Amino acid sequence: MNGWYAVYYREVLLLKRKLPKQLASMSVMPVLYAVAFGYGMGKGVAVDGHSYMEFLMPGLVAMASMNHSFAMAGEINISRFYWKIFEEFQAAPIRNIAYVAGEVAGGVTRGLLSALVILVISYLFGVPLSCGPWFWLAVALNAFVFASVAVFAAMTVRSHSDQSLLTSFLITPMAFLGGTVFPMDHLPGWAGSILSLLPLTHASSAIRAAAFGLGPEIKSLALMAIFGAVFFAMAFKTVDKARL
């Protein structure tokens, strides 16, 4: 596992090099959502005793940490198809699990950074959120799940167009249907049951509960940890096959 830090350090250097652009990218979406949904559509709306803006901001944390941790797939694809960096990792004395751990750690770092950006934006909009240990644990688990999915996807797809299809048919629908922008109890029972199978649904619930200063959502946290472990194992298997 000693090689994981080398992989992770490379991702940190790339992130540092593009940090201003990354921060701008991480800021645009939550500001637009806050203005369009929070003020435009949700003004005067209350959800479980909270204003809609208070309800929305934790959902944006869940959505952004998913999007930016999954964005690692695009970075890996560029490195794999154009820079041939993956071939260099193949030749280096780095174990497969170390490679996966380094890439996933890079995705988790991006997810945590996106959450921090939204906390600042939320404060500027007058919606301070509680961000204790349970909050950061939920964000980290969410980022871990989708960073693992990103590595799995990057090792599976054959081209950037395939990657775009995954984003369009998996990530984008989940972003809207995972309890981020509307309460799940407004849905029919059968729809809620199906959407409860999505990891982002549990991430939204756990992050929102922690942001409101409530007790930890143990069930959601446990399910996210299981999702993360499963996808991490799947990512390891795909890397293992790719290196044969």
N, C-alpha and C positions, 0 to 999 in steps of 0.2 A: 504493500500500500504506500510505500515511500514516494512513488511516482505521482500520486494524486495531486500533490501540492504543485509540482511542475506544470501539470495541465491546468490547474486552477489559477496559478500565478499568471500564466499566459492569458487566460480569459480576463483576469483583473487588469492586466496591462492594456488589453484591447479596450476594455470598458473605460479605463482612465483616459485613454487617448481620445475617445469619442464622448467623454462625459458631458460637455455642454450640449451637444446634440441629443444625447440620451435623456438628459434632464428636461430639455424642451419637449421631446417626444412624450415623455412621461407626464408632462403637465397639460398638454393640449386636450387630451380626451377627458380627464376629470373636470376641467374648467367648462368645456362644452356641455357635459352632462349636468353639471351643477346649474348652469344658466338655463339650459333648455328644459331639463326635467325638474330640477329643484325649484327654480323660480317660474319658469314658463308654464309648466303643467301641474306642479305640486304645491304651488302657493296656497296656503289655507287648508291643505290636506294633512290630517293626522293619522299616524299608523301606530297602534298600540301605545298611545299616550305620548308619542314623539312626533315632532314635525317631520314632514316628508324629507326635508333636507338632512335631518339627523338620521333618518332611516337610510337615505341614499348613500351617504358618505362611506359607511362601512362596506356596503355592497360594491362601491367603486374600488375600495382597497382590495377586496377579493378578486374583482374582475381584472384590475391592473396587475396584481401579483401573478395571476394566471397568465395573462397575455405576455408579460415581459419575461417570465421564466420560460414559457414555451417558445419565445422568440429565439432562444438558444438553438433551436432546430435550424433556423435559417443561417445562423453563424457557422454551425457545424457543416451544413451543406456547402457553403462557400469554401470553407477550409478543405472539405473533402473533394469537391468536384473541380475546383479551380486552382487552389494553392497547393493541393496534394499534401496537406498537413497530416491527414490521417495516415497516409503512407509512411510519413516520418515517424509517427507514433508506433506504427506497426514494426518498424525497424529498430525502434528504441527499446531498451530493457524495461518496459513499463507493462505491468500486468493489466489485463482487460478490466478488472474490477477497479483498478486505480484510475484508468482512463475514464470510466463511467462516473466514478465518484468525483473526479475533478471537474468534469463537464457539468454534472448535476449541481455541484457546489457553486459553479459560476452562475447557473440559472437561479439558484436560491438567492445569491447575492443581488442579482438584478431584481428579483421579486421583492426583496426586503427594501431595496432602494426606492422602488416605485411606491411602496406603501408609505415610506417616509415622505416622499414628495406629496402624496395625497393628504397626509396629516397636516403638512404645512398649508396646503391649499384649503383644507377644511377649516383650519384656524383662521385664515384670512377671510373666509366666508362667514365667520362667526359661529362655527360649529365645532367647538373643541371636543375631541374624543378621548376617552380613557385608553391609554396605551400601556397597560401593565404587562407582566410576563405572559399571561394567558393570551393576550392580543398578539404578541409577537410569536408565540408558539403556534397559534393558528395560522398566521401569515406564513411562517416558515414551513409548516406542513403543507400548506397549499402550494407554495412555490416548489417544494420538494416533489410533490405529486406531478406537477406539470413540467418541471425540468426533467424528470425521469421520462415522462411521455415524449418530451422533445428529443432526448437522446434516442429513444426507441424509434421514433418517427424518422429522424435523420438517418438512421442506419437502415431503414426499411425502404424509403422512397428512392426512386431512380432518377428524379429530376426535380427542378424547382416547381414545375407545374404540378407535380404530384403533391409537393409540399403545400402549395396554394389550395389544392382541393381539401387537404386535411384541415387547414385553417377555416375554409369556408363551410365545411360540413360538420366539423367537430367543435372547434374553439368558438367561432362566432355564435352559433345557436346556444351553446352552453353559457356564453356571456350574458345572454338575455333571459334564459330560462332557468338559471341557477339561483334564483332568489335574490338577485342583485338590485333590480330596479322596481320590483313589485313583491308584495307579500305572497308567500306560497299558499296561504290559506284562502286566497281569493280564487284559486283554481278548483275545478271539479276534483273529486276524490281520486279518480283513476289517474288524472294527469299529475296530481301531487305524488302519488305512489311511484309513478314512472320517474319523475324528476328527482325523487329522493334517492335514486340510484346514481345520480351524478355527483362526482366529488366536489364540484363547485357549490352545489347546494349546501353541503355540510360545511364547507369553508365559509360561505356567507353567513350561515347560522352561528358558527363559532366565533367569527370575527365580530359580528354585530353584537352578540351577547357580551363579549369582552369589552367592546368599545362603549357599551352602555353601563359598564361596571357591574354586570351581573355575574353569577357564578359560571365556572367553566362548563362548556358543552362537552362533557366527557365522551358521550356516544359519538358525536361528530368528530372530535379529535381522534378517537380510536379508529373510526372508519377511515379518516384521512391517512392515518399512519399505515393502515392495511393497504389502502390504495397505493400509497407511495412505495411500500415494500414490494408489492406485486409489479408495479411498473418499473421499478429499479431492477428487479430480477429479469423482466422482459428485455429491458435495455441491455443488460449484461449479456443475455443470450444472443441478441442480435449482433452486438459487437464481437462476441466470441465467434460467430459464424462469419462475420465480415472479415475477420483477420485470418481465417483459414486459407 
